[in-house]
Every structure is written in C-alpha cells, then in structure tokens.
Amino acid sequence: MTPRPGVTIHIGKIHVAKEPTVIKTVVGSCIAVCLFDPVLRLGGMNHFLLPTPCNGDTPADPARFGIHAMELLIGAMQKSGGDRRRLQAKVFGGGHVLAFSAQTDSVPAQNIRFIQQFLATERVPVLGWDLGGYLPRRVHFYTDTGAAYVKRLGRRTIRQTSMEETTHLSTLQRSPRSGGVTLFPPADAGR
C-alpha cells in the first residue's frame, strides 16, 4: 500500500485534493469543515477563525472567515469536478480554548452556530461532527474515503493553540478592514 501524501493547513487555508491525500489541521475555537463528494472520491478541508468579517467588507484574507471559507471550499470542490448536490460534511472545532468564559456570544459559540446554519441552509448533510468542549482537536481527513479521525489534545496544547488564534484575532483587530471592533481588552485594562 502506497502511503498518502499529507498536507497541513492552518487558519485561513483551504485544500482540495483529487488524489488520495490526508489533510491535517489543529483547531481550538476555530472550525474545520471537511467536504466529500462520494462519487468522485474528492475531498477538501478549510480552517476558519470567525464566522464573518466585522464590518461586512471582503477582507484581504477572506478564508479566515466562515462565510468566505465555505464558499471558497465549495467552489474549489466544484472546480475539481465535484457536484455541490452530492457534498457531505464533517465538522470539527469550536472549543473554548481562549481565555474567555463559555458564553452564548463567544467565538466558539458563534462559529458553531454559523456552520450549523450554513450547512442546513445549503442542504449539505453533516455525517459527523465533534464540536464544543474545552480542548483543541487534531483532525486528519482522508480525501479519497471521506474518513475523518479526531484526537482531542491535552491541556498542554491549549496554550499553543490559543496563542495562534489570539495572534490571528489581534491581526484582524489592527486591520483597517476589521471595522474597528475591539476583539480583546487593551493590555492595561483593569489597572
């Protein structure tokens, strides 16, 4: 048996493969969506940080946002020959790994609500999911079979995952296209 090549994606990235490939990522509060066309045995994955841009503009890195990441992933699947009507999804992430309480308006809760509504609206059946909780996850998706394997990572990984997500959120906060929304309190808040 020939080993499959592996591709690792990070926040704001999408990958679709016609050839048997293992797409890998680690998600905390982010969401990773795996799409599969069972007839063509074609698969792809995205990894997004927030559901939508803060001010509605198309950002410089649109795949960091679920609304764009989903359309880009579906479009890439179609460009590779996939049929939107056959797509099946598996969804992972939305863990409370950032230093915020688990509220209904938290980043993970918003991400989970968004992806559930998006896939329901687009009538894409969700065949598997692992959402919420308090730990990051490592996801391996096999593009030719649609199989997804998830490992919940230990608390040691929370710090690294949280730092990566915080860096991306801070970048969005400084961006002139972020709508000027303050995502985190200033470092000197509460002093």
Buried (B, 14 or more C-beta within 10 A) or exposed (E): EEEBEEBEBEBBBBBBBBEBBBBBBBBBBBBBBBBBBEEBBBBBBBBBBBBBBBEEEEBEBBBBBBBBBBBBBBBBBBEBEBEBEBBBBBBBBBBBBBEEEEEEEBBBBBBBBBBBEBBEEEEBEBBBBBBBBEBBBBBBBBBBEBBBEBEEBEEEBBEBBBEBBBEBBEBBBEBEBBBEEEBEEEEEEEE
